[in-house]
C-alpha cells in the first residue's frame, strides 16, 4: 500500500532517526504515526506543511495544540510525543503524491538539522 511505501522509504533513508508507532496494534489503514530526532521541530513542520498535509498530534486534538494522549498512553516518552507526526493517506492520494511526500519529508528533515 501507499502507506507502507512511504514508511519503508522513510525507514531506509532516516534509519535510527525515525520511530514508528502503533504498528502492532489495530489502526486506520491510511494513518502513519512516527517521531523524528531532528534538530528543530518547528523548522521541520513549517517546511513540511508547505507541501504535505501533516499533523503534529492526534486527529481529535489537531486544533488544540496538545500532544497525543494516545501515544502517551502507549508509553511513548514525552519528548518523542512532542516530536510525533501523523500522515494520513486517503483513497484519493496517488503514487505521485507519495513520491513527492517522501522527498519533502526527507528535505524538511535535512533542513531541520542545519
C-alpha positions in Angstrom: 0.0 0.0 0.0 1.0 3.6 -0.3 1.3 3.9 3.5 3.9 1.1 3.6 5.7 2.5 0.6 6.1 5.8 2.5 7.0 4.0 5.7 9.7 1.8 4.2 11.3 4.7 2.3 11.5 6.8 5.4 13.0 4.0 7.4 15.6 3.3 4.7 16.6 6.9 4.4 16.3 8.0 8.1 17.2 4.8 9.9 17.7 5.4 13.7 16.3 9.0 13.3 12.7 7.8 13.0 10.4 5.8 15.2 7.1 4.4 14.1 4.1 3.8 16.4 1.1 1.6 16.6 2.4 -0.9 14.0 1.4 -4.0 16.0 -2.0 -2.6 17.1 -5.2 -2.3 15.0 -5.1 1.0 13.2 -6.6 3.0 10.4 -5.3 1.9 7.1 -4.0 5.3 5.9 -2.5 6.7 9.1 1.2 6.7 9.7 2.4 7.9 13.0 6.1 8.5 13.7 8.6 10.7 15.5 11.8 12.1 14.3 15.0 13.1 16.1 15.5 16.2 14.1 17.2 19.4 15.1 14.3 21.9 15.2 10.8 20.5 15.1 9.4 23.9 14.3 11.6 24.2 11.2 10.7 20.7 10.2 6.9 21.3 10.5 7.0 24.7 8.9 8.9 23.4 5.9 6.9 20.2 5.6 3.4 21.9 5.9 4.2 23.9 2.8 3.9 20.8 0.7 2.3 17.9 2.7 -0.8 17.7 4.9 0.5 16.5 8.2 -0.3 17.0 11.9 1.8 17.0 15.0 -0.8 15.4 17.2 -3.8 13.1 17.2 -6.7 13.9 14.9 -9.0 14.7 17.8 -6.5 17.2 19.2 -5.3 18.7 15.9 -6.8 22.2 16.7 -5.9 22.3 20.4 -2.1 22.3 20.0 -2.0 19.5 22.6 0.2 16.4 22.2 -1.3 13.0 21.6 -2.6 11.4 24.7 -2.9 8.1 22.8 0.9 8.0 22.3 1.4 8.9 25.9 -0.9 6.0 26.9 1.2 3.7 24.8 4.2 4.5 26.9 5.9 6.8 24.3 8.3 9.1 26.2 7.1 12.7 26.4 10.0 14.1 24.3 9.1 11.7 21.5 5.4 12.5 21.8 6.3 16.2 21.2 8.2 15.2 18.0 5.4 13.0 16.7 3.9 13.4 13.3 0.8 11.9 11.7 0.5 11.5 8.0 -2.9 10.5 6.7 -3.2 8.9 3.3 -6.6 8.7 1.7 -8.2 6.9 -1.2 -7.6 9.9 -3.5 -3.9 10.0 -2.9 -1.7 8.7 -5.7 1.7 7.1 -6.1 2.9 10.5 -7.3 1.6 12.2 -4.1 3.6 9.6 -2.0 6.7 10.1 -4.1 6.5 13.8 -3.5 5.8 13.3 0.2 8.9 11.1 0.5 11.1 13.8 -1.0 9.5 16.6 1.0 9.8 14.8 4.4 13.5 13.9 3.8 14.2 17.5 2.7 12.4 19.0 5.7 14.3 16.6 8.0 17.7 17.8 6.5 16.7 21.4 6.8 15.8 21.0 10.5 19.3 19.7 11.2 21.1 22.6 9.7 
